[in-house]
């Protein structure tokens, strides 16, 4: 190695290696995306982010990261030549050369440290930006077309979409970086150190036959055979890792439900049932974990045996040549270092199989989420339009998923200021009717025309977002009304005691009682002032006296709005001038002037 020309020689090597690596990298990615299932899945998740038509920044960061990766290999090559020269000076008892090469080492060490830190920074920059973008895309995709809700009606709904967005995106991005740049490092190292081994390799006689350049053939045959065996041993890890994520998420969901419904469970004294449920789900997690452990023992044990055996190869081959004076001590050490690099590089694909298995499982989960979102958006949607001042329902059929009819050929017209009370036995389709009118229920057909303007649906179980009480009152709008207006509305729904806590950030669902939450929902109605409002047993947690007060306020504040209520109490009759009775099996009746 001519160290005086190391800089220009390395620059020329880097330019050639970078161009070749970039071209080969692009070709391999295209081929994988074209001819492998997981490659197509990867392209689906990755290309929208790296597409330069969107922005060239991600591709530029990737290009810089690739350059740093190739440069890191060049530094390792220089270290290989340093080993040879340094140990030769020791063998020759060259003190001046000894100190000279220690100085060379210091320079190489500084370059190596700086390169490693910059590579880490660029890698993390790519991962963070990619993860942020992918998180936004998948979250938007999950929310678009109400896929987060309508996905429940698919024949095979996916499990734990929240975990797929929160955890699997992180794993996918990190593994993509590690595996791709690791593969580039491995391939460039194989080419670079194979050339070094070729120059250092001598013949080896096996069973009377002399094999020229034996080191090269031995390392390639050894690693390729061991890699094929490792793939065969590790293949079950793909499905085991997939099941590990699925079962772990299922157990975590059961824990979340226990916390969410803690009060109801405590009233029921249901701890033993919950303990059995949690135990059953956790047992499934543990069984799968043991399966992973035993498979990993086989996989890792095989890899460790292969790696330890490979350590003595260069010394076995070069030892006799050293003692015969055919090579120097530096040649032997460089051979060992180069052999180790080639072996490790060729073994990268074998040793990374466990991570690749986890990566494949992550890809399956992410593309499964995207597929489910797409299928959820293709489910039928009731035809709803806005015009005029009437609520007009024509030929509305509502069914259950099995095909049984709940409501058949419903025709209904409500004018401005009308109020309709929907009644019927449990299971007759009252709530399902409202879901259909809200375009949530896919098993409905017909047409609906709503008055132009705001339409508001109030469910029996109110929802309060995480944040301040002010944000909860404004939900789903982003801008809340003035403080004076909010205080006045809270007073009307008999929540004046909350007026001083408007900016308090808390989980209000846990602070407020169900009745207070329903009153807060009525406050929203007054603030929004919708043209049409649908209430699904919106006063079920409120006593009759307070219910009367809320409905009286509603009719006084919204005299021209159309109100559709689902309820059982006869006290609601006085606030509705029409009544729809759902009788089951598709039958219904409509009466006027309910008293």
LINVEN-V915551 format. One record per residue. RES is the residue in one small letter. PHI is phi in whole degrees, 0 to 359 (* if undefined). NEAR is the number of other ideal C-beta (glycine too) atoms within 8 Angstrom. Layout:
res = (RES & RES)
phi = (PHI & PHI)
near = (NEAR & NEAR)
This chain:
res = (x & x & x & x & x & x & x & x & x & x & x & x & x & x & x & x & x & x & x & x & x & x & x & x & x & x & x & x & x & x & x & x & x & x & x & x & x & x & x & x & x & x & x & x & x & x & x & x & x & x & x & x & x & x & x & x & x & x & x & x & x & x & x & x & x & x & x & x & x & x & x & x & x & x & x & x & x & x & x & x & x & x & x & x & x & x & x & x & x & x & x & x & x & x & x & x & x & x & x & x & x & x & x & x & x & x & x & x & x & x & x & x & x & x & x & x & x & x & x & x & x & x & x & x & x & x & x & x & x & x & x & x & x & x & x & x & x & x & x & x & x & x & x & x & x & x & x & x & x & x & x & x & x & x & x & x & x & x & x & x & x & x & x & x & x & x & x & x & x & x & x & x & x & x & x & x & x & x & x & x & x & x & x & x & x & x & x & x & x & x & x & x & x & x & x & x & x & x & x & x & x & x & x & x & x & x & x & x & x & x & x & x & x & x & x & x & x & x & x & x & x & x & x & x & x & x & x & x & x & x & x & x & x & x & x & x & x & x & x & x & x & x & x & x & x & x & x & x & x & x & x & x & x & x & x & x & x & x & x & x & x & x & x & x & x & x & x & x & x & x & x & x & x & x & x & x & x & x & x & x & x & x & x & x & x & x & x & x & x & x & x & x & x & x & x & x & x & x & x & x & x & x & x & x & x & x & x & x & x & x & x & x & x & x & x & x & x & x & x & x & x & x & x & x & x & x & x & x & x & x & x & x & x & x & x & x & x & x & x & x & x & x & x & x & x & x & x & x & x & x & x & x & x & x & x & x & x & x & x & x & x & x & x & x & x & x & x & x & x & x & x & x & x & x & x & x & x & x & x & x & x & x & x & x & x & x & x & x & x & x & x & x & x & x & x & x & x & x & x & x & x & x & x & x & x & x & x & x & x & x & x & x & x & x & x & x & x & x & x & x & x & x & x & x & x & x & x & x & x & x & x & x & x & x & x & x & x & x & x & x & x & x & x & x & x & x & x & x & x & x & x & x & x & x & x & x & x & x & x & x & x & x & x & x & x & x & x & x & x & x & x & x & x & x & x & x & x & x & x & x & x & x & x & x & x & x & x & x & x & x & x & x & x & x & x & x & x & x & x & x & x & x & x & x & x & x & x & x & x & x & x & x & x & x & x & x & x & x & x & x & x & x & x & x & x & x & x & x & x & x & x & x & x & x & x & x & x & x & x & x & x & x & x & x & x & x & x & x & x & x & x & x & x & x & x & x & x & x & x & x & x & x & x & x & x & x & x & x & x & x & x & x & x & x & x & x & x & x & x & x & x & x & x & x & x & x & x & x & x & x & x & x & x & x & x)
phi = (* & 270 & 292 & 291 & 249 & 297 & 293 & 296 & 296 & 292 & 297 & 294 & 298 & 296 & 298 & 294 & 296 & 293 & 298 & 296 & 297 & 297 & 293 & 296 & 301 & 296 & 295 & 297 & 298 & 296 & 295 & 297 & 292 & 269 & 245 & 235 & 293 & 291 & 294 & 292 & 296 & 296 & 299 & 298 & 278 & 260 & 299 & 304 & 281 & 273 & 303 & 294 & 292 & 285 & 193 & 280 & 301 & 302 & 292 & 293 & 298 & 297 & 297 & 295 & 296 & 296 & 299 & 296 & 295 & 295 & 297 & 299 & 294 & 298 & 298 & 295 & 298 & 297 & 299 & 298 & 292 & 297 & 304 & 300 & 293 & 294 & 287 & 294 & 295 & 294 & 298 & 272 & 55 & 266 & 294 & 299 & 296 & 302 & 289 & 298 & 284 & 295 & 296 & 299 & 299 & 300 & 295 & 298 & 296 & 298 & 299 & 296 & 296 & 298 & 298 & 296 & 291 & 293 & 298 & 298 & 298 & 292 & 297 & 292 & 300 & 297 & 295 & 293 & 295 & 293 & 297 & 299 & 295 & 293 & 299 & 297 & 294 & 289 & 295 & 298 & 295 & 292 & 278 & 297 & 65 & 56 & 299 & 300 & 259 & 290 & 297 & 293 & 266 & 290 & 297 & 228 & 299 & 282 & 265 & 46 & 299 & 298 & 291 & 298 & 284 & 281 & 261 & 293 & 297 & 299 & 296 & 298 & 294 & 296 & 292 & 300 & 295 & 298 & 290 & 291 & 290 & 295 & 294 & 297 & 302 & 297 & 292 & 294 & 295 & 302 & 295 & 294 & 277 & 297 & 296 & 296 & 297 & 299 & 289 & 267 & 290 & 240 & 285 & 223 & 264 & 235 & 53 & 83 & 250 & 272 & 253 & 289 & 50 & 300 & 302 & 298 & 294 & 296 & 294 & 290 & 297 & 299 & 287 & 296 & 294 & 294 & 293 & 299 & 293 & 295 & 299 & 294 & 290 & 271 & 304 & 299 & 295 & 299 & 289 & 296 & 292 & 298 & 292 & 299 & 294 & 294 & 292 & 297 & 293 & 296 & 295 & 295 & 296 & 296 & 294 & 296 & 296 & 299 & 290 & 293 & 254 & 303 & 294 & 297 & 296 & 295 & 297 & 284 & 57 & 266 & 300 & 294 & 296 & 296 & 297 & 293 & 298 & 296 & 297 & 296 & 290 & 291 & 299 & 297 & 298 & 294 & 300 & 292 & 296 & 296 & 298 & 294 & 301 & 293 & 291 & 291 & 301 & 295 & 293 & 291 & 299 & 296 & 296 & 297 & 297 & 297 & 293 & 293 & 296 & 291 & 298 & 273 & 305 & 298 & 287 & 297 & 281 & 267 & 302 & 296 & 291 & 295 & 289 & 273 & 81 & 280 & 224 & 269 & 298 & 297 & 297 & 296 & 293 & 294 & 298 & 298 & 292 & 292 & 299 & 299 & 294 & 296 & 299 & 296 & 293 & 294 & 278 & 306 & 290 & 288 & 285 & 269 & 296 & 297 & 292 & 296 & 297 & 295 & 297 & 299 & 298 & 295 & 300 & 299 & 290 & 290 & 292 & 296 & 296 & 297 & 296 & 297 & 299 & 295 & 293 & 296 & 286 & 271 & 297 & 302 & 232 & 298 & 285 & 233 & 227 & 237 & 188 & 68 & 241 & 251 & 258 & 240 & 245 & 230 & 51 & 277 & 247 & 234 & 233 & 269 & 304 & 286 & 106 & 293 & 277 & 263 & 225 & 235 & 51 & 283 & 238 & 203 & 227 & 240 & 268 & 303 & 91 & 289 & 224 & 245 & 254 & 260 & 233 & 156 & 294 & 300 & 88 & 280 & 110 & 295 & 294 & 297 & 299 & 295 & 299 & 294 & 293 & 273 & 64 & 260 & 270 & 280 & 260 & 215 & 215 & 138 & 219 & 224 & 239 & 252 & 300 & 294 & 128 & 291 & 235 & 233 & 247 & 247 & 275 & 296 & 252 & 298 & 241 & 237 & 289 & 293 & 142 & 278 & 294 & 300 & 295 & 294 & 291 & 278 & 307 & 269 & 290 & 271 & 256 & 271 & 287 & 294 & 304 & 298 & 295 & 297 & 296 & 295 & 291 & 299 & 294 & 293 & 262 & 60 & 236 & 299 & 293 & 264 & 299 & 276 & 241 & 301 & 261 & 282 & 267 & 196 & 274 & 293 & 297 & 272 & 274 & 272 & 288 & 305 & 295 & 294 & 294 & 293 & 295 & 296 & 295 & 295 & 298 & 300 & 302 & 296 & 291 & 285 & 55 & 287 & 287 & 224 & 227 & 248 & 237 & 262 & 47 & 287 & 236 & 295 & 260 & 241 & 291 & 297 & 295 & 290 & 300 & 300 & 296 & 293 & 291 & 297 & 298 & 298 & 289 & 287 & 281 & 235 & 293 & 261 & 277 & 271 & 244 & 239 & 242 & 254 & 193 & 247 & 289 & 290 & 294 & 280 & 302 & 295 & 263 & 229 & 267 & 219 & 225 & 251 & 255 & 269 & 253 & 87 & 56 & 90 & 277 & 202 & 218 & 236 & 236 & 254 & 49 & 290 & 256)
near = (8 & 6 & 7 & 4 & 7 & 10 & 6 & 7 & 9 & 10 & 8 & 8 & 9 & 12 & 8 & 8 & 13 & 11 & 8 & 8 & 13 & 10 & 8 & 9 & 11 & 8 & 8 & 8 & 10 & 8 & 9 & 11 & 11 & 8 & 5 & 8 & 5 & 9 & 13 & 10 & 12 & 12 & 10 & 9 & 13 & 9 & 9 & 8 & 10 & 9 & 7 & 7 & 3 & 6 & 5 & 6 & 7 & 12 & 9 & 8 & 12 & 10 & 9 & 9 & 14 & 14 & 10 & 12 & 13 & 14 & 10 & 13 & 13 & 13 & 12 & 10 & 11 & 12 & 11 & 14 & 10 & 13 & 12 & 14 & 13 & 13 & 14 & 11 & 12 & 10 & 9 & 7 & 5 & 8 & 6 & 6 & 10 & 11 & 8 & 9 & 12 & 9 & 8 & 10 & 10 & 8 & 8 & 12 & 8 & 8 & 9 & 11 & 8 & 8 & 12 & 9 & 8 & 9 & 12 & 8 & 8 & 12 & 11 & 8 & 9 & 13 & 11 & 8 & 11 & 12 & 11 & 8 & 9 & 13 & 10 & 8 & 9 & 14 & 9 & 8 & 10 & 12 & 8 & 9 & 7 & 10 & 15 & 8 & 7 & 13 & 14 & 6 & 10 & 11 & 2 & 4 & 8 & 11 & 7 & 11 & 12 & 6 & 11 & 15 & 12 & 8 & 8 & 13 & 14 & 9 & 11 & 14 & 12 & 9 & 13 & 12 & 12 & 9 & 12 & 9 & 12 & 10 & 10 & 13 & 13 & 13 & 11 & 13 & 14 & 11 & 8 & 13 & 15 & 10 & 8 & 12 & 15 & 9 & 6 & 13 & 11 & 12 & 8 & 10 & 8 & 7 & 4 & 4 & 6 & 6 & 10 & 5 & 10 & 13 & 17 & 11 & 9 & 11 & 15 & 9 & 8 & 12 & 14 & 9 & 8 & 12 & 12 & 8 & 9 & 15 & 10 & 7 & 10 & 12 & 8 & 7 & 15 & 10 & 8 & 13 & 13 & 12 & 9 & 13 & 14 & 10 & 12 & 9 & 11 & 12 & 13 & 10 & 9 & 11 & 9 & 8 & 8 & 11 & 7 & 6 & 8 & 8 & 6 & 7 & 11 & 8 & 6 & 6 & 5 & 8 & 7 & 6 & 7 & 10 & 8 & 8 & 9 & 12 & 8 & 8 & 12 & 9 & 8 & 11 & 12 & 8 & 8 & 12 & 9 & 8 & 9 & 12 & 8 & 8 & 13 & 10 & 8 & 9 & 14 & 9 & 8 & 12 & 12 & 8 & 8 & 13 & 10 & 7 & 8 & 13 & 7 & 7 & 14 & 12 & 9 & 7 & 14 & 16 & 9 & 6 & 10 & 13 & 6 & 6 & 4 & 6 & 10 & 10 & 10 & 13 & 12 & 15 & 11 & 15 & 16 & 11 & 11 & 13 & 15 & 11 & 13 & 15 & 14 & 10 & 13 & 15 & 14 & 12 & 10 & 14 & 9 & 10 & 13 & 12 & 10 & 10 & 14 & 12 & 13 & 12 & 14 & 13 & 13 & 10 & 12 & 15 & 11 & 10 & 14 & 12 & 8 & 14 & 14 & 9 & 10 & 14 & 10 & 5 & 10 & 7 & 6 & 14 & 8 & 10 & 8 & 8 & 6 & 6 & 7 & 10 & 14 & 9 & 12 & 8 & 9 & 17 & 13 & 14 & 10 & 8 & 6 & 4 & 6 & 6 & 10 & 13 & 12 & 8 & 7 & 13 & 8 & 11 & 8 & 11 & 8 & 9 & 8 & 11 & 13 & 14 & 14 & 14 & 11 & 10 & 6 & 3 & 5 & 10 & 12 & 12 & 10 & 11 & 15 & 14 & 9 & 13 & 12 & 9 & 9 & 8 & 11 & 8 & 9 & 12 & 8 & 12 & 11 & 14 & 11 & 11 & 14 & 8 & 8 & 8 & 11 & 11 & 9 & 13 & 8 & 7 & 5 & 10 & 7 & 10 & 7 & 3 & 6 & 9 & 12 & 10 & 10 & 12 & 15 & 13 & 10 & 3 & 7 & 3 & 4 & 8 & 8 & 5 & 6 & 6 & 9 & 15 & 10 & 8 & 13 & 12 & 10 & 10 & 13 & 8 & 12 & 8 & 4 & 9 & 11 & 4 & 7 & 12 & 7 & 7 & 5 & 7 & 6 & 10 & 8 & 6 & 6 & 10 & 6 & 9 & 10 & 9 & 14 & 14 & 14 & 15 & 11 & 14 & 14 & 13 & 14 & 14 & 12 & 9 & 9 & 12 & 12 & 15 & 15 & 14 & 12 & 12 & 10 & 12 & 14 & 8 & 8 & 10 & 6 & 7 & 6 & 12 & 13 & 9 & 9 & 13 & 11 & 9 & 12 & 14 & 11 & 7 & 9 & 13 & 7 & 6 & 12 & 15 & 15 & 15 & 14 & 13 & 12 & 4 & 8 & 4 & 8 & 13 & 10 & 6 & 12 & 13 & 7 & 14 & 12 & 12 & 10 & 16 & 9 & 11 & 5 & 10 & 8 & 11 & 7 & 9 & 8 & 6 & 6 & 10 & 4)
